[in-house]
Amino acid sequence: MLCPVVDYKRFRSFVFAFDSFEFVLVRWVSEMSAAALAKADKLVDEKKWSDAVAAYKKCIGPRPKITDQDRSYVYNRLGYVHGPNGLNEHEALIDWYTKRIDIDPNNSVAAFSYHGRGAAHRLLGKYSLALADFNRAIALYPATQMDLLALCYRGRSRVYQDLKQYDMELADSQKCVSLSTNAELIEMRKKRIAELRDLLAPPAAPAVVDQKATADAVTAALDAETNKRKREADSGSIASVVSDGASNKRAKPTDSASEPKGSSVGEYQSAPAIQLSALTVTGLSEYLRSIDPAYIKSFAHNKINGAGLCMLDDSELTE
């Protein structure tokens, strides 16, 4: 069998032409993709969220074919559009960021996706997933991206706040302040740090009570109050005794040999009570001289001597 003759010059020309066509096609697709992405980005700037979603989805359709780099960019943008600043659809946001992470989960661009997905997991109450995403984002962000790292620490601090792990929240808030260049964010975090320090401050130690000193102070206060009331009561009794003695002065008996009526010791004992501890000798003498001698004798011997108060003698008990 004869081998067909091949015109290599014409073949090379054909291959070159094909390569040129492919290059032109790829360039045309790339330019068209760039225009489509620019249009979608403009819709985001105008906050036309639904139109932006439709425009981005066209960029990742079967035609034209775009690079993984552009596809990663589109997935991240779709995640952003479905976030709190856009449509606020957390489940859709998680789906788009997950598609971006699946392309390459270990590069610095994926850090943005982990960051956004962690925030959505926190808003849905999925705290363990949120912490895992924030931890991954912090590990992947370059150290030069200080503001993005600061936002990531702020996001993780909010997870700890929801979990009431205030010591961890304090550490992340302090890290956020140390990295951020955003004055508003720094001020907000500083206020929260002050609140956390008050919250975590140990309770004040109870004051040491000197029981003996306290007991002595209480006793002194009680004694002072008792003495005060005693003086007030005794002053009232003296005034009452002097007044009653003047108005109830007994008439002297006509027969000095006979005992006056009502002179029995029992009757005299029922006379108005006298606070002997507060009466002076002079005061008591004046009172006794205002009443009859028989009463004086009985009262003095039974009340005063019986009480062990030998303040008066017989010479003072007679007129």
HULIN-V29574 format. One record per run of one state. SS is the DSSP state (H for helix, E for strand, C for the rest). FROM is the first residue (numbers start at 0). TO is the last residue. If there is no record, write none. Layout:
[[SS,FROM,TO] [SS,FROM,TO]]
//
This chain:
[[C,0,6] [H,7,44] [C,45,47] [H,48,58] [C,59,66] [H,67,80] [C,81,88] [H,89,102] [C,103,106] [H,107,122] [C,123,125] [H,126,139] [C,140,144] [H,145,161] [C,162,164] [H,165,178] [C,179,181] [H,182,199] [C,200,209] [H,210,246] [C,247,263] [H,264,268] [C,269,274] [H,275,277] [C,278,279] [H,280,288] [C,289,291] [H,292,304] [C,305,312] [H,313,316] [C,317,318]]
//
